[in-house]
């Protein structure tokens, strides 16, 4: 049993322009660091396939998918919101990212691998049911959740989102679905400035103030999540893994370090060991300081790969 690592060259063809923080170099920096540390040799590398239309329709309505397809340019770029651009290779990459998450669920649920990490872009957790935003087009983690629930007939799925920006899209899609417990930590007040208050009972928000110390962050997350996760007894844990809370990241104002991401992953795998037969599927969301991102992803993977 191993950790599956999903990657594809076409993820890096999506390019929203010079100086855009969500850039192809994010993935190349991760891959280079995994090679330098030789961790790549311990992973089960998987080349994903695109999500099918029927799979996308488990989360996103046909009208929204058609809208994206109509907007897709044959040259240049078009913006779906002020931060989010499409180019000719974008929807191919987005369908591959969505498909990788669905395939990761299938591989973990069929015991082909212990757990999985999807090293994909574009990310997904800001994509609402019918709205692209925040660099995201399809909501990868929600698609994974629907795959686990509707295809593998699980009864309880946990989603953990530790990106520095709240996963408003995931909340929009899974809020009120009692089969899902979503636990989220994020800087507040901060982008996307929504979905923080008056949430459905299955959404556990842990807002974090700017300049919070790592110790304060760990306590807030442990107090906010751990008992609820244990009481929920998830049959699989899905992770929106954003590493932009790192103190070096230019997109936020938290002070987390690489070892805090190792600690988060250890907490998640401990819950998975208690209730989920070690089943964890993690997908890359944010993280925009290339070295900090590569080091934090590697720490995350080292913990996942140590679970046997």
C-alpha positions in Angstrom: 0.0 0.0 0.0 1.3 3.4 -1.0 0.5 7.0 -1.5 -0.8 7.8 -5.0 0.5 11.0 -6.5 -1.6 12.4 -9.4 0.2 14.6 -11.9 -0.1 15.6 -15.5 2.0 17.8 -17.8 -1.2 19.5 -19.1 -1.8 21.0 -15.7 1.1 23.4 -16.4 -0.3 24.5 -19.8 -3.0 26.6 -18.1 -1.4 30.0 -17.8 -3.3 33.1 -16.6 -0.5 35.5 -17.6 2.8 36.9 -16.5 3.0 37.7 -12.7 -0.3 35.9 -11.9 0.3 34.1 -8.6 -1.5 30.9 -9.6 1.2 30.0 -12.1 2.6 26.8 -13.7 5.8 27.2 -11.7 3.9 26.2 -8.6 3.7 22.6 -9.8 7.2 22.6 -11.3 8.7 23.7 -8.0 6.9 20.9 -6.2 8.1 18.3 -8.6 11.7 19.5 -8.5 11.7 19.5 -4.7 10.3 15.9 -4.6 13.1 14.9 -7.0 15.7 16.6 -4.9 14.5 14.9 -1.7 14.0 11.5 -3.5 10.5 11.3 -2.1 9.2 10.9 -5.6 10.6 7.4 -5.7 8.3 6.3 -2.8 5.1 7.5 -4.4 2.8 5.7 -6.8 2.6 8.1 -9.7 -0.7 8.3 -11.6 -1.5 10.1 -14.8 -5.2 11.1 -14.5 -7.9 11.3 -17.1 -10.4 14.0 -17.6 -13.7 14.0 -15.7 -16.6 13.0 -17.8 -19.5 15.4 -18.3 -21.8 13.1 -16.2 -19.2 13.3 -13.4 -19.1 17.1 -13.6 -22.9 17.2 -13.5 -22.9 15.6 -10.0 -21.8 19.1 -8.7 -22.2 21.7 -11.5 -25.4 22.3 -13.6 -25.3 21.8 -17.4 -25.9 25.5 -18.0 -22.7 26.4 -16.1 -20.6 23.9 -18.0 -22.0 25.1 -21.3 -21.2 28.7 -20.2 -17.6 27.9 -19.5 -17.3 26.0 -22.9 -18.8 29.0 -24.7 -16.3 31.4 -23.1 -13.2 29.2 -23.8 -11.0 31.2 -26.2 -9.2 29.7 -29.2 -6.4 32.2 -28.6 -5.5 34.7 -25.9 -7.3 34.9 -22.6 -10.8 35.8 -21.3 -11.5 36.6 -17.7 -14.4 34.9 -15.8 -13.8 37.2 -12.9 -11.2 39.8 -12.1 -8.7 37.2 -10.8 -9.6 34.2 -13.0 -8.7 33.8 -16.7 -9.3 31.1 -19.3 -7.0 30.3 -22.2 -7.3 27.5 -24.8 -5.7 24.9 -22.5 -7.7 25.9 -19.3 -10.7 23.6 -19.5 -8.6 20.6 -20.4 -6.5 21.2 -17.2 -9.6 21.8 -15.1 -11.3 18.6 -16.3 -8.0 16.7 -15.6 -7.9 18.2 -12.1 -11.5 17.2 -11.5 -10.9 13.7 -13.0 -7.8 13.2 -10.8 -9.8 13.8 -7.7 -12.5 11.3 -8.8 -9.9 8.7 -9.8 -8.1 9.2 -6.5 -11.3 8.4 -4.6 -11.8 5.3 -6.7 -8.2 4.1 -6.1 -8.4 4.7 -2.3 -11.9 3.2 -1.9 -10.8 0.1 -3.9 -7.7 -0.3 -1.7 -5.3 0.0 -4.6 -3.5 2.7 -2.5 -3.6 3.8 1.1 -4.2 7.5 0.4 -3.6 10.0 -2.4 -2.4 13.5 -3.2 -3.6 15.3 -6.3 -0.9 17.8 -7.5 -3.1 19.7 -9.9 -4.1 23.1 -11.1 -6.3 25.0 -11.5 -7.5 24.6 -7.9 -11.1 24.2 -7.1 -12.4 25.2 -3.7 -13.6 28.7 -4.6 -15.7 27.4 -7.5 -19.4 27.6 -6.5 -22.1 25.4 -8.0 -22.7 27.9 -10.9 -19.8 30.4 -10.6 -16.1 30.4 -11.2 -13.9 32.6 -9.1 -10.7 32.8 -7.1 -8.6 30.9 -9.8 -11.1 28.0 -9.8 -13.5 26.6 -12.4 -14.7 23.1 -11.1 -14.9 22.3 -7.5 -12.5 19.3 -7.2 -13.1 18.4 -3.6 -16.9 18.6 -3.9 -16.7 16.3 -7.0 -14.6 13.9 -4.9 -17.2 14.0 -2.1 -20.0 13.2 -4.5 -18.0 10.3 -5.9 -17.5 8.9 -2.5 -21.2 9.3 -1.5 -23.0 8.5 -4.7 -20.8 5.9 -6.4 -19.1 4.3 -3.5 -22.3 4.7 -1.3 -20.5 6.0 1.8 -22.7 7.5 4.5 -20.2 10.0 6.1 -17.5 12.0 4.3 -15.4 14.7 6.0 -13.9 17.6 4.1 -11.0 19.5 5.8 -9.9 22.8 4.2 -6.9 24.5 5.6 -6.3 27.0 2.8 -5.8 30.5 4.1 -8.8 31.6 2.0 -12.2 30.1 2.9 -13.5 27.5 0.5 -16.7 29.4 -0.2 -17.4 27.3 -3.3 -17.3 24.0 -1.3 -19.6 25.6 1.4 -22.0 26.7 -1.4 -22.2 23.1 -2.7 -22.1 20.9 0.4 -23.7 23.2 3.0 -26.8 21.4 4.5 -25.7 18.0 3.2 -25.7 16.0 6.5 -23.7 13.2 4.9 -20.7 15.7 4.9 -18.9 17.4 7.7 -16.7 20.3 6.4 -14.1 21.7 8.8 -12.4 24.8 7.6 -9.7 27.2 8.9 -9.0 30.5 7.1 -7.7 34.0 7.7 -10.6 36.4 8.6 -11.6 39.0 7.6 -10.2 38.1 4.2 -11.0 37.1 0.7 -13.6 35.8 -0.3 -15.5 37.8 2.4 -18.4 35.4 2.4 -19.8 32.1 3.8 -18.4 32.8 7.3 -21.4 33.4 9.5 -24.8 31.7 9.8 -23.7 28.5 8.2 -25.4 25.1 8.0 -24.8 22.8 10.9 -22.5 20.6 8.8 -20.0 23.5 8.3 -17.4 24.1 11.0 -15.6 27.4 10.5 -12.5 28.3 12.4 -11.7 31.9 11.4 -8.1 32.9 12.2 -7.0 36.5 12.7 -4.0 38.0 10.8 -0.7 37.6 12.5 -1.9 34.6 14.6 1.0 32.6 16.0 1.4 29.0 15.0 0.7 27.9 18.6 -2.6 29.9 18.6 -3.5 28.5 15.2 -2.9 24.9 16.3 -5.0 25.4 19.4 -7.9 27.0 17.5 -8.0 24.2 14.9 -7.7 21.4 17.4 -10.4 22.9 19.6 -12.6 23.6 16.7 -12.3 20.4 14.7 -11.1 17.4 16.5 -14.1 16.4 18.7 -16.5 17.1 15.9 -14.5 14.9 13.5 -14.2 12.1 16.0 -17.9 12.3 16.8 -18.8 12.3 13.1 -16.7 9.1 12.4 -15.9 9.8 8.7 -15.5 6.9 6.4 -13.1 8.9 4.2 -11.4 12.3 4.7 -11.0 14.7 1.8 -8.5 17.6 2.2 -8.4 20.9 0.4 -4.7 21.4 1.0 -3.8 25.1 0.6 -0.4 26.1 1.9 -0.8 29.8 1.6 -1.0 30.3 5.3 2.8 30.0 5.4 4.6 33.0 6.8 6.5 33.5 3.6 3.4 33.5 1.4 2.7 36.8 -0.3 -1.0 36.3 -0.5 -1.9 36.3 3.2 -0.9 37.3 6.7 -0.6 34.2 8.8 2.6 32.9 10.3 2.5 29.1 9.7 5.7 27.2 9.0 6.3 23.9 7.2 6.1 22.0 10.5 2.6 23.3 11.1 1.5 21.6 7.9 3.2 18.4 9.0 1.2 18.7 12.3 -2.1 19.3 10.4 -1.5 16.2 8.3 -0.6 14.1 11.4 -3.9 15.2 13.0 -5.9 14.3 9.9 -4.2 10.9 9.5 -4.8 10.2 13.1 -8.6 10.7 12.7 -8.4 8.6 9.5 -6.7 5.9 11.4 -9.4 5.9 14.0 -12.4 5.9 11.7 -11.6 5.8 8.0 -9.3 2.9 7.5 -6.5 5.4 6.8 -8.4 6.7 3.7 -7.3 10.3 2.9 -7.5 12.0 -0.5 -5.8 15.4 -0.5 -5.8 18.0 -3.4 -3.7 21.0 -3.9 -5.4 24.4 -3.5 -3.3 27.5 -2.7 0.3 28.3 -1.9 2.2 31.0 -3.8 5.7 31.2 -2.4 7.4 28.6 -4.5 10.0 27.3 -2.0 7.6 27.4 1.0 4.9 25.6 -1.1 7.4 22.9 -2.2 8.6 22.3 1.3 5.1 22.2 2.8 3.7 19.8 0.2 6.7 17.5 0.8 6.1 17.6 4.6 2.4 16.8 3.9 3.4 13.9 1.6 6.0 12.5 4.0 3.2 12.1 6.6 0.8 10.6 4.1 3.4 8.2 2.8 4.3 7.0 6.3 0.8 5.6 6.9 0.9 1.8 6.3 
